[in-house]
Amino acid sequence: MEIVIWALFGLGAGVAAKFVMPRATPGGLVLTALLGLGGALVGAWLGRMLGFYRPGQPASFVMAVIGALIVLTVFDFVASRR
């Protein structure tokens, strides 16, 4: 059940990152949401490992959005170079 909650949390952070970075990402909304999910999971995990917050704190959403923004920016950079 925890994986489902993480997935929903990550998709929400990915969508939030997309609104912060409204530039058109190749692949559409689904790919953007999946990339955001991956970035959110990595960002939230990294924040917990570095001791920035404990599980369940609101800061985890902020870190998840930051991770999603980083992944979306890297993907946009790589996709635009092709």
N, CA, C and O atoms as a CHARMM CRD file, in Angstrom:
* protein
*
  328
    1    1 MET  N      0.82200  -1.19400   0.00000 PROA 1      0.00000
    2    1 MET  CA     0.00000   0.00000   0.00000 PROA 1      0.00000
    3    1 MET  C      0.86600   1.25800   0.00000 PROA 1      0.00000
    4    1 MET  O      0.48900   2.28200  -0.57000 PROA 1      0.00000
    5    2 GLU  N      2.02700   1.17000   0.64400 PROA 2      0.00000
    6    2 GLU  CA     2.91100   2.33500   0.70100 PROA 2      0.00000
    7    2 GLU  C      3.40700   2.72600  -0.69100 PROA 2      0.00000
    8    2 GLU  O      3.60900   3.90900  -0.96500 PROA 2      0.00000
    9    3 ILE  N      3.60300   1.74700  -1.56500 PROA 3      0.00000
   10    3 ILE  CA     4.06300   2.03100  -2.92900 PROA 3      0.00000
   11    3 ILE  C      3.00900   2.82200  -3.69000 PROA 3      0.00000
   12    3 ILE  O      3.35000   3.73100  -4.44700 PROA 3      0.00000
   13    4 VAL  N      1.74700   2.49600  -3.50500 PROA 4      0.00000
   14    4 VAL  CA     0.66300   3.22000  -4.17000 PROA 4      0.00000
   15    4 VAL  C      0.62700   4.66900  -3.68800 PROA 4      0.00000
   16    4 VAL  O      0.44500   5.58600  -4.48900 PROA 4      0.00000
   17    5 ILE  N      0.79600   4.87300  -2.40000 PROA 5      0.00000
   18    5 ILE  CA     0.80700   6.23200  -1.85100 PROA 5      0.00000
   19    5 ILE  C      1.99700   7.01300  -2.38800 PROA 5      0.00000
   20    5 ILE  O      1.85400   8.18100  -2.75100 PROA 5      0.00000
   21    6 TRP  N      3.17700   6.38300  -2.44500 PROA 6      0.00000
   22    6 TRP  CA     4.35500   7.03300  -3.02100 PROA 6      0.00000
   23    6 TRP  C      4.11300   7.39400  -4.48000 PROA 6      0.00000
   24    6 TRP  O      4.49100   8.48000  -4.91900 PROA 6      0.00000
   25    7 ALA  N      3.48200   6.48600  -5.24300 PROA 7      0.00000
   26    7 ALA  CA     3.22800   6.74700  -6.66000 PROA 7      0.00000
   27    7 ALA  C      2.28200   7.93200  -6.83400 PROA 7      0.00000
   28    7 ALA  O      2.53000   8.79600  -7.67500 PROA 7      0.00000
   29    8 LEU  N      1.21900   7.98800  -6.06500 PROA 8      0.00000
   30    8 LEU  CA     0.29000   9.11300  -6.15500 PROA 8      0.00000
   31    8 LEU  C      0.95500  10.41400  -5.72100 PROA 8      0.00000
   32    8 LEU  O      0.75100  11.46400  -6.33100 PROA 8      0.00000
   33    9 PHE  N      1.74000  10.33200  -4.67800 PROA 9      0.00000
   34    9 PHE  CA     2.48400  11.48500  -4.19200 PROA 9      0.00000
   35    9 PHE  C      3.44500  11.98300  -5.27300 PROA 9      0.00000
   36    9 PHE  O      3.54300  13.18400  -5.52100 PROA 9      0.00000
   37   10 GLY  N      4.14300  11.06100  -5.90300 PROA 10     0.00000
   38   10 GLY  CA     5.09800  11.41300  -6.95600 PROA 10     0.00000
   39   10 GLY  C      4.42300  11.98800  -8.18100 PROA 10     0.00000
   40   10 GLY  O      4.93100  12.94000  -8.77400 PROA 10     0.00000
   41   11 LEU  N      3.28600  11.42900  -8.57600 PROA 11     0.00000
   42   11 LEU  CA     2.55400  11.98200  -9.72000 PROA 11     0.00000
   43   11 LEU  C      2.07800  13.39700  -9.42000 PROA 11     0.00000
   44   11 LEU  O      2.12600  14.27200 -10.28500 PROA 11     0.00000
   45   12 GLY  N      1.62200  13.61600  -8.20000 PROA 12     0.00000
   46   12 GLY  CA     1.20900  14.97200  -7.81100 PROA 12     0.00000
   47   12 GLY  C      2.36900  15.95100  -7.85700 PROA 12     0.00000
   48   12 GLY  O      2.21500  17.08200  -8.31600 PROA 12     0.00000
   49   13 ALA  N      3.51800  15.52200  -7.38500 PROA 13     0.00000
   50   13 ALA  CA     4.70100  16.37900  -7.43400 PROA 13     0.00000
   51   13 ALA  C      5.15200  16.60400  -8.87100 PROA 13     0.00000
   52   13 ALA  O      5.61700  17.69200  -9.20900 PROA 13     0.00000
   53   14 GLY  N      5.02300  15.59800  -9.71200 PROA 14     0.00000
   54   14 GLY  CA     5.37200  15.75000 -11.12800 PROA 14     0.00000
   55   14 GLY  C      4.47000  16.74000 -11.83300 PROA 14     0.00000
   56   14 GLY  O      4.93700  17.54800 -12.63600 PROA 14     0.00000
   57   15 VAL  N      3.18200  16.68400 -11.54200 PROA 15     0.00000
   58   15 VAL  CA     2.24100  17.64100 -12.13500 PROA 15     0.00000
   59   15 VAL  C      2.53200  19.05000 -11.61000 PROA 15     0.00000
   60   15 VAL  O      2.48300  20.01700 -12.37000 PROA 15     0.00000
   61   16 ALA  N      2.83300  19.16600 -10.32100 PROA 16     0.00000
   62   16 ALA  CA     3.17900  20.46900  -9.75200 PROA 16     0.00000
   63   16 ALA  C      4.44500  21.01400 -10.41700 PROA 16     0.00000
   64   16 ALA  O      4.52700  22.20800 -10.70400 PROA 16     0.00000
   65   17 ALA  N      5.41700  20.15700 -10.66000 PROA 17     0.00000
   66   17 ALA  CA     6.64600  20.58800 -11.33200 PROA 17     0.00000
   67   17 ALA  C      6.35300  21.04200 -12.75000 PROA 17     0.00000
   68   17 ALA  O      6.97000  21.98800 -13.23900 PROA 17     0.00000
   69   18 LYS  N      5.42200  20.38100 -13.41100 PROA 18     0.00000
   70   18 LYS  CA     5.06100  20.76900 -14.76700 PROA 18     0.00000
   71   18 LYS  C      4.43800  22.15800 -14.79500 PROA 18     0.00000
   72   18 LYS  O      4.66500  22.92300 -15.73200 PROA 18     0.00000
   73   19 PHE  N      3.64600  22.48900 -13.76500 PROA 19     0.00000
   74   19 PHE  CA     3.05400  23.82500 -13.70000 PROA 19     0.00000
   75   19 PHE  C      4.10700  24.88400 -13.38800 PROA 19     0.00000
   76   19 PHE  O      3.98600  26.02400 -13.83600 PROA 19     0.00000
   77   20 VAL  N      5.13200  24.52200 -12.62800 PROA 20     0.00000
   78   20 VAL  CA     6.21600  25.45700 -12.33200 PROA 20     0.00000
   79   20 VAL  C      7.06300  25.67100 -13.58600 PROA 20     0.00000
   80   20 VAL  O      7.54300  26.77800 -13.83200 PROA 20     0.00000
   81   21 MET  N      7.24700  24.61500 -14.37700 PROA 21     0.00000
   82   21 MET  CA     8.04000  24.66300 -15.59700 PROA 21     0.00000
   83   21 MET  C      7.11500  24.38000 -16.78200 PROA 21     0.00000
   84   21 MET  O      7.09700  23.25700 -17.28500 PROA 21     0.00000
   85   22 PRO  N      6.35100  25.36800 -17.23400 PROA 22     0.00000
   86   22 PRO  CA     5.31600  25.11100 -18.24100 PROA 22     0.00000
   87   22 PRO  C      5.83200  24.90800 -19.66400 PROA 22     0.00000
   88   22 PRO  O      5.03100  24.73600 -20.58200 PROA 22     0.00000
   89   23 ARG  N      7.12600  24.92300 -19.86500 PROA 23     0.00000
   90   23 ARG  CA     7.67500  24.71700 -21.20600 PROA 23     0.00000
   91   23 ARG  C      7.24100  23.35800 -21.73600 PROA 23     0.00000
   92   23 ARG  O      7.16900  22.38400 -20.98600 PROA 23     0.00000
   93   24 ALA  N      6.95900  23.29900 -23.00800 PROA 24     0.00000
   94   24 ALA  CA     6.48100  22.06100 -23.62400 PROA 24     0.00000
   95   24 ALA  C      7.57400  20.99900 -23.59000 PROA 24     0.00000
   96   24 ALA  O      8.63100  21.16000 -24.20000 PROA 24     0.00000
   97   25 THR  N      7.31000  19.92600 -22.87900 PROA 25     0.00000
   98   25 THR  CA     8.23500  18.80500 -22.80100 PROA 25     0.00000
   99   25 THR  C      7.83000  17.78000 -23.85000 PROA 25     0.00000
  100   25 THR  O      6.65600  17.41800 -23.93300 PROA 25     0.00000
  101   26 PRO  N      8.77900  17.30400 -24.65400 PROA 26     0.00000
  102   26 PRO  CA     8.42300  16.29500 -25.64600 PROA 26     0.00000
  103   26 PRO  C      7.85200  15.05200 -24.97300 PROA 26     0.00000
  104   26 PRO  O      8.36400  14.60500 -23.94700 PROA 26     0.00000
  105   27 GLY  N      6.80400  14.50400 -25.54700 PROA 27     0.00000
  106   27 GLY  CA     6.22100  13.28500 -25.00900 PROA 27     0.00000
  107   27 GLY  C      4.86300  13.48900 -24.38300 PROA 27     0.00000
  108   27 GLY  O      4.15300  12.51200 -24.14300 PROA 27     0.00000
  109   28 GLY  N      4.47900  14.70200 -24.11500 PROA 28     0.00000
  110   28 GLY  CA     3.14800  14.95700 -23.59100 PROA 28     0.00000
  111   28 GLY  C      3.03000  14.82900 -22.08700 PROA 28     0.00000
  112   28 GLY  O      4.01700  14.68300 -21.36600 PROA 28     0.00000
  113   29 LEU  N      1.78900  14.88800 -21.64200 PROA 29     0.00000
  114   29 LEU  CA     1.49300  14.91300 -20.21100 PROA 29     0.00000
  115   29 LEU  C      1.84000  13.59800 -19.51900 PROA 29     0.00000
  116   29 LEU  O      2.32900  13.60900 -18.39000 PROA 29     0.00000
  117   30 VAL  N      1.59800  12.47600 -20.17500 PROA 30     0.00000
  118   30 VAL  CA     1.85200  11.17900 -19.54400 PROA 30     0.00000
  119   30 VAL  C      3.35000  10.99300 -19.27900 PROA 30     0.00000
  120   30 VAL  O      3.74900  10.60400 -18.18200 PROA 30     0.00000
  121   31 LEU  N      4.16600  11.27100 -20.28700 PROA 31     0.00000
  122   31 LEU  CA     5.61300  11.13800 -20.10500 PROA 31     0.00000
  123   31 LEU  C      6.11400  12.12800 -19.05900 PROA 31     0.00000
  124   31 LEU  O      6.97400  11.79700 -18.24300 PROA 31     0.00000
  125   32 THR  N      5.57500  13.33900 -19.08700 PROA 32     0.00000
  126   32 THR  CA     5.96300  14.33900 -18.10200 PROA 32     0.00000
  127   32 THR  C      5.60800  13.88100 -16.69300 PROA 32     0.00000
  128   32 THR  O      6.40200  14.04400 -15.76600 PROA 32     0.00000
  129   33 ALA  N      4.41600  13.30700 -16.52800 PROA 33     0.00000
  130   33 ALA  CA     3.99500  12.81600 -15.20900 PROA 33     0.00000
  131   33 ALA  C      4.89000  11.66900 -14.74600 PROA 33     0.00000
  132   33 ALA  O      5.24200  11.60000 -13.56900 PROA 33     0.00000
  133   34 LEU  N      5.26300  10.76700 -15.65800 PROA 34     0.00000
  134   34 LEU  CA     6.12700   9.65100 -15.28100 PROA 34     0.00000
  135   34 LEU  C      7.54000  10.12000 -14.92900 PROA 34     0.00000
  136   34 LEU  O      8.13900   9.63100 -13.97100 PROA 34     0.00000
  137   35 LEU  N      8.06500  11.06300 -15.69900 PROA 35     0.00000
  138   35 LEU  CA     9.37600  11.62600 -15.35900 PROA 35     0.00000
  139   35 LEU  C      9.30500  12.36300 -14.03200 PROA 35     0.00000
  140   35 LEU  O     10.22300  12.28100 -13.21600 PROA 35     0.00000
  141   36 GLY  N      8.21700  13.07900 -13.82200 PROA 36     0.00000
  142   36 GLY  CA     8.02600  13.75800 -12.55200 PROA 36     0.00000
  143   36 GLY  C      7.92700  12.78500 -11.39700 PROA 36     0.00000
  144   36 GLY  O      8.43900  13.04700 -10.30900 PROA 36     0.00000
  145   37 LEU  N      7.26800  11.66300 -11.63300 PROA 37     0.00000
  146   37 LEU  CA     7.16600  10.61700 -10.61100 PROA 37     0.00000
  147   37 LEU  C      8.55400  10.11900 -10.22500 PROA 37     0.00000
  148   37 LEU  O      8.87000  10.00600  -9.04100 PROA 37     0.00000
  149   38 GLY  N      9.37500   9.82400 -11.21600 PROA 38     0.00000
  150   38 GLY  CA    10.73400   9.35200 -10.93400 PROA 38     0.00000
  151   38 GLY  C     11.55400  10.38700 -10.18900 PROA 38     0.00000
  152   38 GLY  O     12.25300  10.06300  -9.23000 PROA 38     0.00000
  153   39 GLY  N     11.46800  11.62800 -10.63000 PROA 39     0.00000
  154   39 GLY  CA    12.20500  12.69600  -9.96100 PROA 39     0.00000
  155   39 GLY  C     11.71000  12.94300  -8.55600 PROA 39     0.00000
  156   39 GLY  O     12.49800  13.21300  -7.64900 PROA 39     0.00000
  157   40 ALA  N     10.41200  12.85300  -8.37500 PROA 40     0.00000
  158   40 ALA  CA     9.84500  13.06200  -7.04100 PROA 40     0.00000
  159   40 ALA  C     10.28000  11.97200  -6.08100 PROA 40     0.00000
  160   40 ALA  O     10.60500  12.24700  -4.92600 PROA 40     0.00000
  161   41 LEU  N     10.28800  10.74600  -6.55100 PROA 41     0.00000
  162   41 LEU  CA    10.73200   9.64700  -5.68700 PROA 41     0.00000
  163   41 LEU  C     12.19500   9.80900  -5.30100 PROA 41     0.00000
  164   41 LEU  O     12.56600   9.61300  -4.14300 PROA 41     0.00000
  165   42 VAL  N     13.02300  10.16700  -6.27700 PROA 42     0.00000
  166   42 VAL  CA    14.44500  10.36100  -5.98800 PROA 42     0.00000
  167   42 VAL  C     14.64700  11.55500  -5.06500 PROA 42     0.00000
  168   42 VAL  O     15.42500  11.47900  -4.11400 PROA 42     0.00000
  169   43 GLY  N     13.95000  12.66000  -5.33900 PROA 43     0.00000
  170   43 GLY  CA    14.09600  13.85800  -4.50900 PROA 43     0.00000
  171   43 GLY  C     13.64500  13.63200  -3.08000 PROA 43     0.00000
  172   43 GLY  O     14.32300  14.03900  -2.13700 PROA 43     0.00000
  173   44 ALA  N     12.50200  12.98300  -2.91700 PROA 44     0.00000
  174   44 ALA  CA    11.99400  12.71900  -1.56600 PROA 44     0.00000
  175   44 ALA  C     12.91200  11.74800  -0.81900 PROA 44     0.00000
  176   44 ALA  O     13.18500  11.93500   0.36700 PROA 44     0.00000
  177   45 TRP  N     13.38000  10.72500  -1.50900 PROA 45     0.00000
  178   45 TRP  CA    14.29000   9.75600  -0.87900 PROA 45     0.00000
  179   45 TRP  C     15.59800  10.44300  -0.47600 PROA 45     0.00000
  180   45 TRP  O     16.10100  10.23300   0.62800 PROA 45     0.00000
  181   46 LEU  N     16.13800  11.25400  -1.36900 PROA 46     0.00000
  182   46 LEU  CA    17.39300  11.93800  -1.08700 PROA 46     0.00000
  183   46 LEU  C     17.24700  12.89400   0.09900 PROA 46     0.00000
  184   46 LEU  O     18.13600  12.97900   0.94600 PROA 46     0.00000
  185   47 GLY  N     16.12700  13.60900   0.15500 PROA 47     0.00000
  186   47 GLY  CA    15.89100  14.51100   1.28300 PROA 47     0.00000
  187   47 GLY  C     15.82100  13.78200   2.61400 PROA 47     0.00000
  188   47 GLY  O     16.31500  14.27300   3.62900 PROA 47     0.00000
  189   48 ARG  N     15.20000  12.60000   2.60100 PROA 48     0.00000
  190   48 ARG  CA    15.12700  11.80700   3.83000 PROA 48     0.00000
  191   48 ARG  C     16.49600  11.24900   4.20700 PROA 48     0.00000
  192   48 ARG  O     16.85600  11.21900   5.38400 PROA 48     0.00000
  193   49 MET  N     17.25800  10.80900   3.20700 PROA 49     0.00000
  194   49 MET  CA    18.57900  10.24700   3.49100 PROA 49     0.00000
  195   49 MET  C     19.53800  11.30800   4.01500 PROA 49     0.00000
  196   49 MET  O     20.39100  11.00900   4.85200 PROA 49     0.00000
  197   50 LEU  N     19.41000  12.54700   3.53400 PROA 50     0.00000
  198   50 LEU  CA    20.28900  13.62000   3.99100 PROA 50     0.00000
  199   50 LEU  C     19.82500  14.22100   5.31300 PROA 50     0.00000
  200   50 LEU  O     20.50600  15.07100   5.88700 PROA 50     0.00000
  201   51 GLY  N     18.66400  13.77700   5.79400 PROA 51     0.00000
  202   51 GLY  CA    18.17800  14.22200   7.08800 PROA 51     0.00000
  203   51 GLY  C     17.48900  15.57700   7.08400 PROA 51     0.00000
  204   51 GLY  O     17.39500  16.22400   8.12700 PROA 51     0.00000
  205   52 PHE  N     17.00400  16.02000   5.91600 PROA 52     0.00000
  206   52 PHE  CA    16.31400  17.31000   5.84200 PROA 52     0.00000
  207   52 PHE  C     14.96500  17.28400   6.55000 PROA 52     0.00000
  208   52 PHE  O     14.49700  18.31500   7.03400 PROA 52     0.00000
  209   53 TYR  N     14.34800  16.13100   6.61200 PROA 53     0.00000
  210   53 TYR  CA    13.02500  15.99600   7.22000 PROA 53     0.00000
  211   53 TYR  C     12.75500  14.53600   7.51500 PROA 53     0.00000
  212   53 TYR  O     13.49600  13.65400   7.08300 PROA 53     0.00000
  213   54 ARG  N     11.68000  14.28900   8.25900 PROA 54     0.00000
  214   54 ARG  CA    11.24300  12.92000   8.55000 PROA 54     0.00000
  215   54 ARG  C     10.07300  12.57600   7.64600 PROA 54     0.00000
  216   54 ARG  O      9.45400  13.47700   7.08000 PROA 54     0.00000
  217   55 PRO  N      9.75300  11.29600   7.49600 PROA 55     0.00000
  218   55 PRO  CA     8.60700  10.90500   6.65500 PROA 55     0.00000
  219   55 PRO  C      7.32300  11.58100   7.13200 PROA 55     0.00000
  220   55 PRO  O      7.05700  11.66400   8.33100 PROA 55     0.00000
  221   56 GLY  N      6.53900  12.05900   6.17600 PROA 56     0.00000
  222   56 GLY  CA     5.24900  12.66100   6.48100 PROA 56     0.00000
  223   56 GLY  C      5.29100  14.16100   6.68600 PROA 56     0.00000
  224   56 GLY  O      4.23600  14.77700   6.83300 PROA 56     0.00000
  225   57 GLN  N      6.45100  14.76800   6.70400 PROA 57     0.00000
  226   57 GLN  CA     6.53900  16.21200   6.86400 PROA 57     0.00000
  227   57 GLN  C      6.26500  16.90100   5.53000 PROA 57     0.00000
  228   57 GLN  O      6.56900  16.33800   4.47900 PROA 57     0.00000
  229   58 PRO  N      5.69700  18.11000   5.55000 PROA 58     0.00000
  230   58 PRO  CA     5.39000  18.82400   4.30900 PROA 58     0.00000
  231   58 PRO  C      6.62000  19.13400   3.45900 PROA 58     0.00000
  232   58 PRO  O      6.49700  19.32300   2.24900 PROA 58     0.00000
  233   59 ALA  N      7.78400  19.19000   4.06100 PROA 59     0.00000
  234   59 ALA  CA     8.99500  19.46700   3.29200 PROA 59     0.00000
  235   59 ALA  C      9.26800  18.38200   2.26900 PROA 59     0.00000
  236   59 ALA  O      9.93500  18.63700   1.26700 PROA 59     0.00000
  237   60 SER  N      8.77000  17.18200   2.50000 PROA 60     0.00000
  238   60 SER  CA     9.01000  16.10300   1.53800 PROA 60     0.00000
  239   60 SER  C      8.36300  16.42200   0.19500 PROA 60     0.00000
  240   60 SER  O      8.90100  16.04900  -0.84700 PROA 60     0.00000
  241   61 PHE  N      7.21500  17.10500   0.20000 PROA 61     0.00000
  242   61 PHE  CA     6.57900  17.47700  -1.07000 PROA 61     0.00000
  243   61 PHE  C      7.43100  18.50300  -1.80100 PROA 61     0.00000
  244   61 PHE  O      7.57500  18.43100  -3.02200 PROA 61     0.00000
  245   62 VAL  N      7.99200  19.45100  -1.07400 PROA 62     0.00000
  246   62 VAL  CA     8.85400  20.45900  -1.69500 PROA 62     0.00000
  247   62 VAL  C     10.07000  19.79600  -2.31800 PROA 62     0.00000
  248   62 VAL  O     10.43600  20.11600  -3.45000 PROA 62     0.00000
  249   63 MET  N     10.69500  18.88600  -1.60400 PROA 63     0.00000
  250   63 MET  CA    11.86600  18.18600  -2.13100 PROA 63     0.00000
  251   63 MET  C     11.49000  17.30700  -3.32000 PROA 63     0.00000
  252   63 MET  O     12.27100  17.16700  -4.26100 PROA 63     0.00000
  253   64 ALA  N     10.30600  16.71800  -3.28100 PROA 64     0.00000
  254   64 ALA  CA     9.84000  15.90000  -4.39700 PROA 64     0.00000
  255   64 ALA  C      9.64200  16.75900  -5.64200 PROA 64     0.00000
  256   64 ALA  O      9.99300  16.33800  -6.74400 PROA 64     0.00000
  257   65 VAL  N      9.08600  17.95200  -5.48000 PROA 65     0.00000
  258   65 VAL  CA     8.90300  18.85900  -6.62500 PROA 65     0.00000
  259   65 VAL  C     10.26000  19.29700  -7.17000 PROA 65     0.00000
  260   65 VAL  O     10.44000  19.38400  -8.38400 PROA 65     0.00000
  261   66 ILE  N     11.20900  19.57100  -6.28800 PROA 66     0.00000
  262   66 ILE  CA    12.55400  19.96100  -6.73400 PROA 66     0.00000
  263   66 ILE  C     13.19800  18.82000  -7.52800 PROA 66     0.00000
  264   66 ILE  O     13.79600  19.05700  -8.57700 PROA 66     0.00000
  265   67 GLY  N     13.07700  17.59000  -7.03200 PROA 67     0.00000
  266   67 GLY  CA    13.60800  16.43200  -7.76000 PROA 67     0.00000
  267   67 GLY  C     12.94200  16.26600  -9.11300 PROA 67     0.00000
  268   67 GLY  O     13.61000  15.96600 -10.10200 PROA 67     0.00000
  269   68 ALA  N     11.62700  16.46000  -9.16600 PROA 68     0.00000
  270   68 ALA  CA    10.89800  16.34900 -10.43300 PROA 68     0.00000
  271   68 ALA  C     11.33500  17.44600 -11.40300 PROA 68     0.00000
  272   68 ALA  O     11.48400  17.18900 -12.59700 PROA 68     0.00000
  273   69 LEU  N     11.54000  18.65500 -10.90700 PROA 69     0.00000
  274   69 LEU  CA    12.01100  19.75000 -11.76900 PROA 69     0.00000
  275   69 LEU  C     13.38300  19.43100 -12.35800 PROA 69     0.00000
  276   69 LEU  O     13.64000  19.70400 -13.53000 PROA 69     0.00000
  277   70 ILE  N     14.24900  18.86000 -11.55300 PROA 70     0.00000
  278   70 ILE  CA    15.58700  18.51500 -12.04800 PROA 70     0.00000
  279   70 ILE  C     15.49700  17.46200 -13.14700 PROA 70     0.00000
  280   70 ILE  O     16.14000  17.59500 -14.18900 PROA 70     0.00000
  281   71 VAL  N     14.70900  16.42400 -12.92100 PROA 71     0.00000
  282   71 VAL  CA    14.58000  15.36600 -13.93200 PROA 71     0.00000
  283   71 VAL  C     13.93800  15.91900 -15.20600 PROA 71     0.00000
  284   71 VAL  O     14.38600  15.59500 -16.30600 PROA 71     0.00000
  285   72 LEU  N     12.90500  16.74100 -15.07800 PROA 72     0.00000
  286   72 LEU  CA    12.25900  17.32000 -16.25500 PROA 72     0.00000
  287   72 LEU  C     13.20700  18.24300 -17.01900 PROA 72     0.00000
  288   72 LEU  O     13.19300  18.26000 -18.25000 PROA 72     0.00000
  289   73 THR  N     14.02000  19.00300 -16.30700 PROA 73     0.00000
  290   73 THR  CA    14.97500  19.89700 -16.96200 PROA 73     0.00000
  291   73 THR  C     16.03400  19.10100 -17.72300 PROA 73     0.00000
  292   73 THR  O     16.37000  19.43500 -18.85900 PROA 73     0.00000
  293   74 VAL  N     16.55400  18.05400 -17.09800 PROA 74     0.00000
  294   74 VAL  CA    17.56000  17.21800 -17.76800 PROA 74     0.00000
  295   74 VAL  C     16.95500  16.54400 -18.99700 PROA 74     0.00000
  296   74 VAL  O     17.58200  16.50600 -20.05600 PROA 74     0.00000
  297   75 PHE  N     15.74000  16.01200 -18.86200 PROA 75     0.00000
  298   75 PHE  CA    15.08800  15.36400 -20.00400 PROA 75     0.00000
  299   75 PHE  C     14.85000  16.36300 -21.12600 PROA 75     0.00000
  300   75 PHE  O     15.07600  16.04100 -22.29200 PROA 75     0.00000
  301   76 ASP  N     14.40200  17.56300 -20.79600 PROA 76     0.00000
  302   76 ASP  CA    14.15600  18.58400 -21.80400 PROA 76     0.00000
  303   76 ASP  C     15.45100  18.95000 -22.52400 PROA 76     0.00000
  304   76 ASP  O     15.45900  19.12700 -23.74200 PROA 76     0.00000
  305   77 PHE  N     16.54900  19.06200 -21.76900 PROA 77     0.00000
  306   77 PHE  CA    17.84000  19.36700 -22.35900 PROA 77     0.00000
  307   77 PHE  C     18.30800  18.25800 -23.31000 PROA 77     0.00000
  308   77 PHE  O     18.77600  18.53800 -24.41400 PROA 77     0.00000
  309   78 VAL  N     18.17900  17.00800 -22.87700 PROA 78     0.00000
  310   78 VAL  CA    18.61500  15.88100 -23.70300 PROA 78     0.00000
  311   78 VAL  C     17.72800  15.74600 -24.93800 PROA 78     0.00000
  312   78 VAL  O     18.23700  15.50700 -26.03300 PROA 78     0.00000
  313   79 ALA  N     16.41400  15.89500 -24.78300 PROA 79     0.00000
  314   79 ALA  CA    15.49400  15.74300 -25.89700 PROA 79     0.00000
  315   79 ALA  C     15.65400  16.87100 -26.91700 PROA 79     0.00000
  316   79 ALA  O     15.47000  16.64900 -28.11400 PROA 79     0.00000
  317   80 SER  N     15.99000  18.06300 -26.46500 PROA 80     0.00000
  318   80 SER  CA    16.12700  19.19100 -27.39000 PROA 80     0.00000
  319   80 SER  C     17.42000  19.12600 -28.18500 PROA 80     0.00000
  320   80 SER  O     17.52300  19.76100 -29.23400 PROA 80     0.00000
  321   81 ARG  N     18.40200  18.38000 -27.71600 PROA 81     0.00000
  322   81 ARG  CA    19.68600  18.26100 -28.41500 PROA 81     0.00000
  323   81 ARG  C     19.62700  17.27100 -29.57000 PROA 81     0.00000
  324   81 ARG  O     20.53600  17.23100 -30.40000 PROA 81     0.00000
  325   82 ARG  N     18.57100  16.47600 -29.63100 PROA 82     0.00000
  326   82 ARG  CA    18.46400  15.48100 -30.71700 PROA 82     0.00000
  327   82 ARG  C     18.01800  16.10900 -31.99900 PROA 82     0.00000
  328   82 ARG  O     17.87700  15.41900 -33.00800 PROA 82     0.00000
